[in-house]
Amino acid sequence: MSSLDDYLHERRAQFERELVDLLCIPSVSASSANRDDVRRAAAWVVDQFRGLKLKTELVETAGHPIVYAESPAVAGAPTVLVYGHYDVQPPDPLKEWISPPFEPAIREGNIYARGATDDKGQMLTHIKSTEAWLKSQGKLPLQLKFLIEGEEEVGSTHLEEFIAKNRTRLACDCVVISDTSQFAPGVPAITYGLRGLAYFELNLTGPSQDKHSGTFGGAIANPANVLCSMLAALINERGQVQIPGFYNDVEPLTPRERDEFKKLPFDERGFMQKLGVEALRGEEGYSTLERRWARPTCDINGMLSGYTGEGAKTVLPARAMAKFSFRLVPKQDPKIISAALEKRLRELCPKGVKMELVSSHGAPGVVVPLDSPYVAAAERAIEHGFGKRPVFMREGGSIPVVAIFHDLLGVDTLLLGWGLDDDNPHSPNEKFCLADFHRGIKASAHLWQELGQIKRT
C-alpha cells in the first residue's frame, strides 16, 4: 500500500484544484435558471470516470441526469456501490456569505463554497481514491459501481424508479455513502443508524371568512385556537407522543449501544452554548444523544393563521395551518403512523371546524448491524485514514435512499462521513476541512483494500 499512499500524498494539490473546479459550478437543482449548470456538473463527473477508463453512462431522466459508472468485476471479491450527489442547495441568503458561494475560498484550512461538504467534496473523495488505485496499482481489489445523482436536494424524484428498473445492474454486497459527519473534530465516526420521517400539513377551516373577534368571539370555534389545542395534545408533559400505538414498534437501545453513547466525548454545556439555549428538553428517561438519535419525536415546523402584520387587528381567523413532522426510528412504519395520526386528530377536532390532513412524504428509519464484516472493514480503513478508530453513532436526520437501497437491493449501507457538524450544509458559509478531505480520500482508498479481502459466500 506504500505506493498507493505515496500517490495520494503527491497528488494533494491536484485533488484540491479539482475540488475547486467542481465547487465553481452552481449546480442548484431546485433552480430552473441553473439547469445548464446542473448538466455541466454531471458532465464534469462523467469526465472524471471516463478519465479512469471506467464504463460510464450519463442516464437521462425527466429531471436532472444520473451518472453511472463501474469497474470490472473481481472474482471472489465483493461489489460495492458508491452513492453520492453532484447537485447542491440554493445559496440564499447571499448577503450572509463571507465569500461568494460559487467562488471557493480557503480560510484557516477550510474550503468555503456551496456543496463543499454536501456532497461534492465528500463524494469526490471516493472518485479520487479510485483514481489512486488505478494509477498506482493498475487495478482495484474489488468491483466498484458509482451512482451519482443530480436531484438529491429536490427529493431524488427519479432515483427510486431508476434503482427499481436496474436492480440487476446495481446488484452489490453493500453501499457506501459519505454525506454525514464525524462525531466531532478529530473523532471520526461510523453512522450505523438513521431516523425516518413522516411529514404532514394540517389545514383547519371555520367560518367562511375572517370575523370580528369581539362580535363573534365565544360564539364560534376559532381555528387558530383549535389548531394550538390539537397540536398540543399530540405530546404530553413528559415529551411522549400521544398517538395510540405510536411506540408499538419502537425497539429499545441495546446495552452495548447505550454504553457506546455514554463513552462519546459529548459536552452538554458546550452543546447548549453552541445552540444558544439555557436548558435541554425532550422525552424523559433518555440522554440527549439517545433522544436525538434513537427516539421518535414530534415537532411543529411552521404555523400560519390570522393577522400577522404591523399593529393590531382583532380578528377571529377563518383558517389555520400547521406543518409538522415525526422523526421515526427503525421498525416504525410511516403509513401506520399516518393512519393513527389522522384518527387521533379527527377525535380532537371539534364540530364547527373542518379538517384536512395532507401527508407530504415519509421514509422509514434504518439501522446497520454492528457485527457486520463490512462495518469491521470500515473501522480499519478509517483508522488508516484518520489515525484513530472511529466511534459509532446514529444520526437524527433521514437519508431516504438508504432505505431504498435496503428495500430494493437487499443491502445495508456504510455511512462514512468525513465532514463536521459545523460545516453549515444548507446554510451560508458551507465549508469542508481540507485535512479531512485528504483523510477521507485515504480512508476510502484503504476501504477498498479492506472490503476486497472479504470473501463472498
N, C-alpha and C positions, 0 to 999 in steps of 0.2 A: 504493500500500500504506500510505500515511501514515494514512488514516482507519481502516484495519484495526488498525495498531499503536496508534493513539490509543484505539480501543475496548478493546484488551487492557489498556492502562495504566489506563484509567478504571474497569475492572471488576475490578481485582485483589482488592479487599476482598470483592466479591460472590463471586468464584471460590473464595476461601478459606472463606467461610461455607458454600458448597455442598459443598466438600470435607469440612468438619467434619460437616455433616448426613449425608453418606454414610458416613463413618467411624463415626458413632454407632450404626449398625445392625450388630448382631452376627451377620452372615451366615456362620456357621460351617457349611459344607456337610457336614462329617463328623458333625455332632451332630443327632440326631433332635429334641432339645429346642429346636433353633434353626430348625426347618423353616419356621415362620411368618416368622422374621426374614429368612431367605433369600428368601422370596417378597416380603417388604417391600423388600428391596434391589433385586430385579428390577423391582418396580413403580416404584421411585424412578428407575431408569434409563429405563424406559418413559416416565415423565412428562417427563424431560429431552428425549427425542426428539420426543415429541408437542408439546412446547412450541415446538420448532423447525419444526413442521409437516412433519416427515419421515414418510413412510409407515412405520408401526411395527406390529410384531406381538409379542405375548407367546406364544411357542411352548411348549406343554405337552409334557413328556416323562414317562417313568415315574419320573424323579427330579426334579431341580430344573429350572425353566424356562429356556429360551434366549430372549434378547431380540434381535430382528432389526429393523433399520431401514435405509432407503435414501433417498437424494435422487434427483431426476430425472436422467436421462442427459443428457450434454452431447455434442453431435455433434462427432466428431473428436478428443475428449479421452479419456484413459484412464478406466477404472473401477478404483477402489481399494477393497479390502476391509479394514476395520479390525477386528482381533480383540482381545478382552480378556475379563476375568472379574470378576464382582462378588462372588464368594464368597471366603472367607478361611480361613486355617488356625486351628485351636484356639489359644487364647491361653496355654495352660499352658506353664510353671508360673507361676501368677498371682503368687506371692509375690516373683518376681524383677522384676516391673514396678515402675517408679518411680511411674508414674501409671496408673490403670485403663485396660485395653486398649481399651475402647469409650467412653472419655471423653477425646476428643482434647485433648492439651495441647501448647502451643507453648513450646519452650525453646531459646534460643540459635539462633533462626532455623529450627529444625526442628519439624515437627509429629509427635508421637508417638501412635501408635494402631495396632491390628492392621489390616492392609490398607493402611497409608499408602502404601507403595511397591509392594506385591504384592497386588492390582494396581489397587486402586481409584484411587489418586492418579494413577498413570501413565495408566490408561485414560481418566480424566476429562479429561486434557489434550486428547485428540482430540475429545471432545464439546464442550469449551469453544472450541477453535479453529474448529470448525464453526459454533458459535453466532456467533463473531466475524465470520465471513464473511457469514452470512445476515443478521445485524443491521446490519452496516456497509456491505456491498456489495449485499445483496439476493439474491445467488445465489452458488453455488460454481463454481469454474473447471473442475470435473470431477465425475464421479459418485462418491459415497461410499456404501459399504454397510457396515453395522456388524453384527458378530456377537459378542454379549457373553453368555458362558455363566455358569452357576452351579455347575459341577461340576469346575472345573479342579483344585481342591485334593483331589479324590477320584478323580482319574483320567480325567476327561472321559468318563464312562461312555457317555453318549448322543450325544456330539458327532459322532463319526465317522459314525454312522448318519444323523444329520441332514444332514451335508455330502453324503454319498453320494446321498441322496434328493433333494437340492436343488442339483445341480451347475449346472443352467441358471440358476437363481435367483441363485446365488452367483458366477456367472462374472465374472471380473475380470482385470486385467492384472498386478496384484501385490497382495501382502498387507502390511499394516503392523501390527507388534506392538511395544508398549512394555511389556516385562516383564523387561528385563535392566538393565544398569547402564552408567554411564560407566566409562572405564578408571581414573580417579582424580579427586579433586576438581579441577574446572577443566579436565579433559581429557575432553571429550565423545568418544563413540565410536560407530562402526557395527559391530555384531557380524555378521560375514558367515559364520560357521561355528559349528556346534554338534556336540558329540559325541553319539553314540547310546548306547543302554543295553541290556544283556541281564542279567536278574536271576534268580538261582537259589536254591533251597533244597536242601541235601544232607542226607539222613537215613541214618544207619548204625545197624544193629541187630546185636548179638552174642548173648550168652546171653539166656535167657528172662526173667531178672530180674537186678538188680544182685548182684554176688558179692563175697565177701571177697577183697581184693587179695593177702593173704598166702597164703590157701589155694589160690586159682586163678590168681594172677599168674604168668605164664610158661608156663601150660598152654593158655590160650585167647587169642584176639585181643582186645585192649582197643579198643572202638570209638572212644574218645577219642584214643588214641594213633594209631589208623589215620586218623582224621579229620585230625589235625595233619599226618601224613605225606603224605596225599593232597593237601591244600591247599598244603603247602609245595612239592610237586612241580610245581605249576602256574606257578611263577615261579622263574627262576634268579637267581644272584647278581648278574647284570648288569641286573636289572629287566625281563627279557624274558619274555613269556608263553610257556609251554611246551605249547602245544596244536598238533598238526600242522596246517599250513595257516592258522594264525591270522593271519599277516601277508600272505597271498597277495593280498588286495585293498586293502591299505593303500597309498595314494598318498603319495609324499613331498611335503613342502612345496616350493613353487616358490622360486627365489632371491629373487623380489620379496617373498614372504611372510616369509621368514627375515630379510630386510633390514628390513622394516616392524617386525617384532617387536623387532629389536635397537635400533631408534630409540625405542622406547617408554620413558618415564621410570620404569623398574622398578627398585626398590631391594631387592635380595635380602636384605640385612641387616635392613632395616626389615620386610620380609615375614616373616622368621624371628622377629623380636621380636614382631610382631603375633600370630603363631601360638603363641608360647611354646616354640619349638624351637631347638636349638643347631646343627642341620645340616639340609640338604635332601637328599632321596634319591629316585631314580627311575631310569628307563631311561637307560643310559649313552649318551653321544653326542649328547644333546639338552639345550637350555637349559630352565630351569624353566618359562618360558611355553610353549615348544614341547611339553613333556611335559603341561602342564595342559590345553592347548587342542587339540592336533593329533596326539597319540599315544594309542593304545589302552592301557588299563590293566586290572588285575585287583585287586580289593580285597575283603577279608573284611569284612562288615558286622555280623556277630554270630555268637556261638558259644554252645552250651549243652550241658552234659553233666555227669553225676556229681553229687557233693555240693558245694554252694557256700554252705552255712550256716555258723553260728558254730562255731569249734573245728575239730577234725579228725575225719574218718571215713574209714577205709581201705577204700574201695570200688572195685571194678572195675565201671564203669558198663555197663549193658546197652545204652544208646543214646547217640548223639551227633548233634548237628545243627549245621549252619552255614548262614548266609545270606551270599551273596557276589554280586558283580556285576562286569561288564565295562563299561567305558566304551569305546564303539566310535567309529571315525572314518568319514567318508563312504566308501561303497562296501562296507564290511563289512556282511554280512547276518546279523542276529541268529539266524535259523533255521539257517544254515550253522554259525555258532559254536556253537549249542546242540547240534547233532548231533555235531560234532567233540569238544566237551567231554564229552558222555556216553560216547563211545567211549574217550576217554583215561581218564576216571575208572574205568570198568569194568576197564580194564587195570591200574589202580593198586590196586583194591580186592582184598584177599586173601581166600582161602577162609575160611569161618567167620564172615564178616561179610556181611550183606545190605545192599544199597544201593538207595536210591530218590532220583532226581534230579527235582525239580519246577521247571519253568520258569515263572516268575511273569509277567513281562511284558518286552517289548522294544521298542525304537524305533531306526531307523537314524539315523546322523549325516547332517547336511546341510551344504552349502556354497553360497554365492551367488557367482556370477561378479563379480569386482571391476570388470569393464569394462561392467557393465550401466548403461544410461542412468538407471535408477531409483536405482541407488546414487549416481550423479553428482548427481542431483537432491536426494537426501537430504543429501549433503555440503554443497551450497549452502544448503539450508534450515537445517541445524544451525548453520552459520556465522552465519546471520541471528539465530538464537535465542540462541546461546551466545557469540557474539563471536569464535569461532575455529573453524578447520577441525577436523573430527573425525579421530581416529586409527582405524585398522582393527584389530579384534581378533577372536579366536574366544572361545568360551565352553566350558568343560569340561563343563557340565551339559547336560541334554536338555530340549527342549520338543517333545514328540511331535507336537503339532498342526502344527508346521512341515512335518514330513514328510508328514502327512495332506494338507495343502494342495497340496504338490508332487505327490503321487501322484493325488489325486482331481480337482484343479482345474488341474494342469499349470502352476502359477505359483510364482515364488520369493517369499520373504518378506524385507522390510526389518525388521531387529531394531534398533530405535532406543530405547535405554534412557536414561531421564533420572535414574535413581537412582544410588546409590553402593554400593560393595561392603561398606560397614559399616552398611547400613541395617537389618540384622537381620531380614530376611524369615524367617518360620517360627520366630523366636526372640522372647524378651521384649524390650520396648522398641524395637519396629519404628518406623522413622522415615522421613521424607521431607523433604529440604531445600526450604523454601518458595520460595527463589530459583530452584531448579532446576524446581520445579513451574511457575512462571511462564515460565521459559526454555523448558521443554518445550512449553507452550501456544503460545508464539511460534514455535518451530521447527516445530511441527505446522501452524500457520497458513501459514507460508511453504512448507511441504512441499506443501500443496495447490496453491499457485501454481506451484511448480517442476514438479511432476508433471503439472499441467494443460497445460503447454507442450510435453509430449512428444506428438508426433503418432502416432496409431495407424496401423499399416501394414496 
